[in-house]
Amino acid sequence: MSKYDEDYESSDWEVAFSNAVQEYLNGAGCSGLSEDEVDPDLMAEAEAHALEVVGPNPDEEE
């Protein structure tokens, strides 16, 4: 199922990850920017930070 499907619901982990990314970007002065407006290096830093905060996605563990 794609996350773009109309009836898709985000998992708790996805919500926590997204919130951690947004918090990092807000702290970096990127509040209000869309994802494609953020520098790719900064986005990578934000995602790495979010993984430290929420841990790996339990749905993708092998």
URFENSUL-V32435 format. One record per backbone hydrogen bond with DSSP energy under -1.0 kcal/mol. CO is the residue of the C=O (numbers start at 1). NH is the residue of the N-H. Records with the same first field share a line. If there is no record, write none. Layout:
CO=NH + NH
//
This chain:
2=5
5=8
11=15
12=16
13=17
14=18
15=19
16=20
17=21
18=22
19=23
20=24
21=25
22=26
23=27
24=28
25=30
26=29
30=33
34=37
39=43
40=44
41=45
42=46
43=47
44=48
45=49
46=50
47=51
48=52
49=53
50=54
51=55
57=60
//
